[in-house]
Amino acid sequence: MRHSVRRNPHLVLRFIERETSPVARPGPLVVLWRWRYEAMLLVGGPAVVGVAVRAAGPAVTIVAGSLVGLLVLLWPQARREVAGRFWCVVTPHRVRKACAEALIVSRRGKLPVILRTRPEPFGERLWVWCRAGTSPGDLERARDLIAAACWLAHGVRIARDPHRTSVVIVDVLRRAGRPVPGEPAETGERALTRFRP
C-alpha cells in the first residue's frame, strides 16, 4: 500500500522563489570584498598569535592576550570602541540581506553597494551607492525592513547626500537617547538632506 505524501505549499513556494530569485549571485572578488574583515581576522589572528609565541614564548603571549582582553572588558571606552567596530562589520551584511529581501536590485540582480560604514554615538552610519535601476526611494520605502534586519536597532534614518544623487546615507539607530545629527550635519561634514519621495 502506497502512503500519500503531503506536500507543504510553503516549501514549494520557497523552492520556486529561490530558483527564480532576481538577486544575482556575487562573484568571488565581491564575496572576498564583502567578507574582508572576517577573512583578515581568520588569517591574521592566528598569524599574530604564532609570531607572538615565537618571539616571546607561549606564557608571555597568554598573559599579554589576557591583559588586553581584561582591559577591553573593564575600560568602558575600549568596550564601546570594540562594540562599535563589531557592529560596523555586522551591519553591512544585514543591510545587504534586507535589500535582497526587499528586492532592491537592478534589472541584472545587483544589490546597492555599501561604500563605507562608520561608528557613531547613535549607532552606525552607512554610505550606500544606488546602482542604475535602484533609487534612494527604494531604500526609503524599505526603511522598516532594514531596521528589522539590523539586529538590536531602534530604527533607521535615510538621507540623501546633497552632492551625489546616487549616494544614500543610512543611519542605523542603536542607542536610544543619543543625539542623531540633523540638518545641517555636524561641523566638518556635508549637510544631509532628508529624503522626500
C-alpha positions as CSV (number, residue, x, y, z in Angstrom):
1,M,0.0,0.0,0.0
2,R,1.4,3.4,-1.0
3,H,1.4,6.2,1.5
4,S,0.3,9.5,0.3
5,V,2.9,12.3,0.6
6,R,1.6,15.5,1.9
7,R,3.0,18.5,0.1
8,N,3.9,21.5,2.1
9,P,2.8,24.5,-0.1
10,H,5.2,26.8,1.8
11,L,8.2,24.6,0.9
12,V,7.2,24.5,-2.8
13,L,6.8,28.3,-2.9
14,R,10.2,28.8,-1.2
15,F,11.8,26.4,-3.8
16,I,10.2,28.4,-6.7
17,E,11.2,31.7,-5.1
18,R,14.8,30.5,-4.6
19,E,15.1,29.2,-8.2
20,T,13.6,32.3,-9.8
21,S,15.2,34.9,-7.4
22,P,16.1,38.2,-9.2
23,V,19.1,38.7,-6.9
24,A,22.3,37.8,-8.7
25,R,25.0,35.7,-7.0
26,P,28.1,37.7,-6.3
27,G,31.4,36.8,-7.9
28,P,34.4,35.6,-5.9
29,L,36.0,39.1,-5.8
30,V,32.8,40.6,-4.5
31,V,32.4,37.9,-1.9
32,L,36.0,38.4,-0.8
33,W,35.4,42.2,-0.6
34,R,32.2,41.8,1.5
35,W,33.9,39.4,3.9
36,R,37.3,41.1,4.0
37,Y,37.3,41.8,7.8
38,E,36.3,38.3,8.7
39,A,38.9,36.9,6.3
40,M,41.6,39.2,7.8
41,L,40.7,38.1,11.3
42,L,40.6,34.4,10.3
43,V,44.1,34.6,8.7
44,G,45.7,37.5,10.7
45,G,44.6,36.3,14.2
46,P,46.4,33.0,14.1
47,A,49.4,34.6,12.3
48,V,49.8,37.3,15.1
49,V,49.5,34.6,17.8
50,G,52.1,32.5,16.0
51,V,54.5,35.3,15.7
52,A,54.0,36.3,19.3
53,V,54.6,32.8,20.6
54,R,57.8,32.5,18.6
55,A,59.1,35.9,19.7
56,A,58.1,36.0,23.4
57,G,57.0,32.4,24.2
58,P,53.6,30.9,25.0
59,A,53.4,32.1,28.6
60,V,54.0,35.8,27.8
61,T,51.6,35.6,24.8
62,I,48.8,34.1,27.0
63,V,49.4,36.8,29.7
64,A,49.5,39.6,27.2
65,G,46.4,38.4,25.5
66,S,44.6,38.0,28.8
67,L,45.6,41.6,29.8
68,V,44.3,43.0,26.6
69,G,41.1,41.1,26.9
70,L,40.7,42.3,30.5
71,L,41.4,45.9,29.5
72,V,38.7,45.7,26.9
73,L,36.2,44.3,29.3
74,L,36.9,46.7,32.2
75,W,37.6,50.0,30.3
76,P,34.2,51.4,29.1
77,Q,35.8,53.5,26.3
78,A,37.6,50.4,24.9
79,R,34.5,48.3,25.2
80,R,32.4,50.9,23.3
81,E,35.1,51.1,20.6
82,V,35.3,47.3,20.1
83,A,31.4,47.1,20.1
84,G,31.3,49.9,17.5
85,R,33.8,48.2,15.3
86,F,31.9,44.9,15.7
87,W,28.6,46.5,14.5
88,C,30.4,48.2,11.6
89,V,31.3,44.7,10.4
90,V,27.9,43.1,11.0
91,T,25.5,45.9,9.9
92,P,26.6,46.0,6.2
93,H,25.8,42.3,5.9
94,R,22.4,42.9,7.5
95,V,21.6,45.9,5.2
96,R,22.5,43.8,2.1
97,K,20.3,41.0,3.3
98,A,17.4,43.5,3.8
99,C,17.9,44.9,0.3
100,A,17.8,41.4,-1.1
101,E,14.6,40.5,0.8
102,A,13.0,43.8,-0.3
103,L,14.1,43.2,-3.9
104,I,16.1,46.4,-4.1
105,V,18.1,45.3,-7.1
106,S,18.9,46.4,-10.6
107,R,17.5,44.6,-13.6
108,R,20.6,42.4,-13.6
109,G,20.0,41.5,-10.0
110,K,22.8,43.6,-8.5
111,L,22.3,45.0,-4.9
112,P,23.3,48.5,-3.9
113,V,26.9,48.9,-2.9
114,I,27.8,49.8,0.7
115,L,30.8,52.1,0.3
116,R,31.6,52.8,3.9
117,T,30.5,52.2,7.4
118,R,31.4,54.3,10.4
119,P,30.5,54.0,14.1
120,E,28.6,57.0,15.5
121,P,27.3,57.8,19.0
122,F,23.8,56.8,17.9
123,G,24.8,53.5,16.1
124,E,26.3,53.2,12.6
125,R,26.3,55.4,9.5
126,L,26.5,53.7,6.1
127,W,27.1,55.3,2.7
128,V,25.1,53.3,0.1
129,W,25.6,53.7,-3.6
130,C,22.4,53.0,-5.6
131,R,23.3,51.4,-8.9
132,A,21.4,52.3,-12.0
133,G,18.0,50.7,-11.7
134,T,17.7,51.4,-7.9
135,S,17.0,54.7,-6.2
136,P,17.1,56.3,-2.8
137,G,13.3,56.0,-2.7
138,D,13.6,52.2,-2.8
139,L,15.7,52.3,0.4
140,E,13.2,54.8,2.0
141,R,10.3,52.5,1.3
142,A,12.2,49.6,2.8
143,R,13.3,51.5,5.9
144,D,11.2,49.4,8.4
145,L,12.5,46.2,6.8
146,I,16.1,47.4,7.1
147,A,15.6,48.4,10.7
148,A,14.2,44.9,11.4
149,A,17.1,43.2,9.7
150,C,19.7,45.2,11.7
151,W,19.8,43.3,14.9
152,L,19.0,45.4,18.1
153,A,18.3,48.6,16.1
154,H,15.7,51.0,17.3
155,G,15.2,52.5,13.8
156,V,16.8,53.6,10.6
157,R,17.1,57.1,9.2
158,I,17.5,57.6,5.4
159,A,19.1,60.8,4.0
160,R,20.4,61.8,0.6
161,D,23.9,63.1,0.0
162,P,23.2,66.6,-1.4
163,H,26.3,66.4,-3.7
164,R,25.9,62.9,-5.1
165,T,22.3,61.9,-6.1
166,S,23.1,58.2,-6.2
167,V,24.5,58.0,-2.7
168,V,22.2,57.5,0.3
169,I,23.3,57.8,3.9
170,V,21.7,55.2,6.2
171,D,21.8,55.8,9.9
172,V,21.2,52.7,12.0
173,L,19.9,53.9,15.4
174,R,21.0,51.5,18.1
175,R,21.5,53.7,21.2
176,A,18.3,55.4,22.4
177,G,18.8,58.8,23.9
178,R,22.0,59.5,21.8
179,P,21.9,62.6,19.5
180,V,21.3,61.9,15.9
181,P,22.8,64.6,13.6
182,G,20.1,66.6,12.0
183,E,20.1,69.1,9.2
184,P,22.6,70.6,8.8
185,A,25.1,67.9,9.8
186,E,27.9,68.3,12.4
187,T,30.7,70.7,11.6
188,G,33.2,69.3,9.1
189,E,30.6,67.2,7.3
190,R,28.4,67.9,4.4
191,A,24.8,68.8,5.2
192,L,22.4,65.9,4.7
193,T,19.1,66.4,3.0
194,R,16.2,64.4,4.4
195,F,14.7,62.2,1.7
196,R,11.3,63.3,0.4
197,P,9.8,60.9,-2.2
